[in-house]
Amino acid sequence: MKLLAFSVSLRKGSFNRKLIKLAVNAAQKKGVEIELLDLLDYEMPAYNGDIETNVGLPEAAARLKQKLESAQGLIISTPEYNFSYPGHFKNTFDWVTRFQPMPWTNKAVLLLSASMSLVGGNRGLWHLRVPFEYAGGFVFPLMFSLASAHQAFNEKDELSNPDLAQRLEEMVGSFIRFAEHLKY
Ligand SMILES: Cc1cc2nc3c(=O)[nH]c(=O)nc-3n(C[C@H](O)[C@H](O)[C@H](O)COP(=O)(O)O)c2cc1C
């Protein structure tokens, strides 16, 4: 089984980039092939039906579609922006849905978030579930939200709290079993 992973945050020092790397390490420990993508490599213009009609779908959307077709599932870590998830990812999601069949369909999806707040960006994850559910993804019921993210990592970019580190590893393990049972 192959998985993809990415941080929705584009900034280099992102807490979500740190968190997704830990999830990738946890998946690799379970022997799963997982590819970490950088959404900076998949930048797209704002969706505009005239671009689609006159120019076609962005080549970045086509490359992301190919990546999605190569994988059975996704692990995503996102910041919360204004109680939701960042708009640039909705734009990416929308462009990719213009391919038929929609490349998000039948993918197992694990959602993570990190934020400096005490709720760890969890509200954004409830919004992010919706387009994946619509597009026929299988969103794992459990989600992981890292609160006080600015204080949560040690100098090796590991989670300082061993209970949280264990919870993340266990959740990634449960998600892998979930994804392996989906026969698509
Ligand atoms: C436009 C904007 C809106 C934000 N809204 C929220 C919010 O609703 N809840 C929250 O916890 N943090 C919010 N933040 C703070 C981000 O969670 C914080 O910048 C976080 O570090 C971003 O994730 P990153 O470190 O992965 O880039 C917002 C930041 C920006 C730029």
The ligand as an SDF file (V2000), in Angstrom:
LIG
                    3D

 31 33  0  0  0  0  0  0  0  0999 V2000
   -5.3230   34.1430    8.2290 C   0  0  0  0  0  0  0  0  0  0  0  0
   -5.0350   33.4130    9.5180 C   0  0  0  0  0  0  0  0  0  0  0  0
   -6.0860   32.9990   10.2910 C   0  0  0  0  0  0  0  0  0  0  0  0
   -5.8450   32.2710   11.4730 C   0  0  0  0  0  0  0  0  0  0  0  0
   -6.9040   31.7890   12.1810 N   0  0  0  0  0  0  0  0  0  0  0  0
   -6.6780   30.9380   13.2080 C   0  0  0  0  0  0  0  0  0  0  0  0
   -7.7500   30.2670   13.8420 C   0  0  0  0  0  0  0  0  0  0  0  0
   -8.9090   30.4210   13.5200 O   0  0  0  0  0  0  0  0  0  0  0  0
   -7.4590   29.3950   14.8460 N   0  0  0  0  0  0  0  0  0  0  0  0
   -6.1620   29.1540   15.2340 C   0  0  0  0  0  0  0  0  0  0  0  0
   -5.9520   28.3240   16.1070 O   0  0  0  0  0  0  0  0  0  0  0  0
   -5.1250   29.7840   14.6600 N   0  0  0  0  0  0  0  0  0  0  0  0
   -5.3460   30.6580   13.6480 C   0  0  0  0  0  0  0  0  0  0  0  0
   -4.2970   31.2680   13.0150 N   0  0  0  0  0  0  0  0  0  0  0  0
   -2.9520   31.0350   13.5210 C   0  0  0  0  0  0  0  0  0  0  0  0
   -2.3580   29.7900   12.9050 C   0  0  0  0  0  0  0  0  0  0  0  0
   -2.9210   28.6400   13.4960 O   0  0  0  0  0  0  0  0  0  0  0  0
   -0.8590   29.7970   13.1580 C   0  0  0  0  0  0  0  0  0  0  0  0
   -0.3230   30.8410   12.3680 O   0  0  0  0  0  0  0  0  0  0  0  0
   -0.2160   28.4890   12.8510 C   0  0  0  0  0  0  0  0  0  0  0  0
    1.1130   28.5330   13.2740 O   0  0  0  0  0  0  0  0  0  0  0  0
   -0.2580   28.2040   11.3670 C   0  0  0  0  0  0  0  0  0  0  0  0
    0.2130   26.9130   11.1240 O   0  0  0  0  0  0  0  0  0  0  0  0
    1.7010   26.6330   10.5880 P   0  0  0  0  0  0  0  0  0  0  0  0
    2.6190   26.8440   11.7560 O   0  0  0  0  0  0  0  0  0  0  0  0
    1.6630   25.1960   10.1890 O   0  0  0  0  0  0  0  0  0  0  0  0
    1.9870   27.5680    9.4630 O   0  0  0  0  0  0  0  0  0  0  0  0
   -4.5120   32.0060   11.8620 C   0  0  0  0  0  0  0  0  0  0  0  0
   -3.4500   32.4740   11.0700 C   0  0  0  0  0  0  0  0  0  0  0  0
   -3.7130   33.1330    9.9040 C   0  0  0  0  0  0  0  0  0  0  0  0
   -2.5560   33.5790    9.0300 C   0  0  0  0  0  0  0  0  0  0  0  0
  1  2  1  0
  2  3  1  0
  2 30  2  0
  3  4  2  0
  4  5  1  0
  4 28  1  0
  5  6  2  0
  6  7  1  0
  6 13  1  0
  7  8  2  0
  7  9  1  0
  9 10  1  0
 10 11  2  0
 10 12  1  0
 12 13  2  0
 13 14  1  0
 14 15  1  0
 14 28  1  0
 15 16  1  0
 16 17  1  0
 16 18  1  0
 18 19  1  0
 18 20  1  0
 20 21  1  0
 20 22  1  0
 22 23  1  0
 23 24  1  0
 24 25  2  0
 24 26  1  0
 24 27  1  0
 28 29  2  0
 29 30  1  0
 30 31  1  0
M  END
$$$$
